[in-house]
Amino acid sequence: MSIVKIFSDSTSDLPQGWKNTYDIGIVPLYVVFQDGTYKDGVDITPEEVYRRVAANGALPKTAAPSPADFIAAFEPVVSGGGDVVYISLSSALSSTYQNALLAAGEFPEGRVRVVDSETLCGGIALLVMKAARAAAQGHSSAEIASMLEQCRSRVETEFVVDTLDYLYMGGRCSGMQNFIGSLLKIRPVLRLIDGAIVPVSKVRGKKEKAVEQMLQNALDNVDEIDQELLIIAHTLAEEDAAFLEQALRKQTKVQEIAVINAGCVIGSHCGPATVGLMYMR
């Protein structure tokens, strides 16, 4: 049986330790400013993105890896006799999935399998870790891809942004919504549903109240949370992440709670001081 190598893209925001332990490959997306194009997590940091946005008042564009990028990443594995399972950013949010499919078509059938995560950030990371552990146990690429397609609909992703400005500038929040939200200090708890960002709770007041509501949304379904792994992702929101981690360790029996830093692409759309909670039902 061929060795299976798991790949994802930079929007999975995997900690370096996980990538090293399971030999997970990462194909970076691009962050595009007027002065140049940068690889997410390779050539530019989230802090630099926020500094530039604050200075210029305009968001960068983000771009998917090209089919050639994917081919270059996958080819050494396939030529060495291995198989690839690639888990992409949601196809509803990016052309990353389609470009990976085009690349897979350049290899012999079955050697590269592409799975649409239908989520982002820590939601992808949950699926990547399930895939990596399955590969370590000797499962085939076909078995791993099938498992991912069956469990991806069970991933829950909620997050709270500090400001609606980034979502507004990125076209994911209307100008009127942004104005009213800022005027009334409404803090929405946002959920990813079928690739769309949807407010599920609207909290008036400080951001901390919205974070507490997001926590309560999870605790209301505590009996449904998969006990293997829960992820807290954030963009320069260490205090919020620490609050969630402490509360979840006390009030759940999840075996592993990981806190991860969201990268440049996620940060470009959500902004600094965003915090999210991702788990599998």
Salt bridges, closest charged atoms under 4 A:
ASP23 OD1 - LYS5 NZ 2.91
ASP35 OD1 - ARG52 NH1 3.00
GLU48 OE2 - ARG51 NH2 2.79
GLU48 OE2 - ARG52 NE 2.92
ASP83 OD1 - ARG111 NE 2.60
GLU118 OE2 - ARG152 NE 3.46
GLU143 OE1 - HIS139 ND1 3.31
GLU156 OE2 - ARG281 NE 2.66
GLU158 OE2 - ARG191 NH2 2.32
ASP162 OD1 - ARG187 NH1 3.47
ASP226 OD2 - LYS130 NZ 3.72
GLU228 OE1 - LYS130 NZ 3.08
GLU228 OE2 - ARG133 NH1 2.98
ASP240 OD2 - LYS207 NZ 2.69
GLU245 OE2 - ARG249 NH2 2.93
GLU256 OE1 - ARG133 NH2 3.23
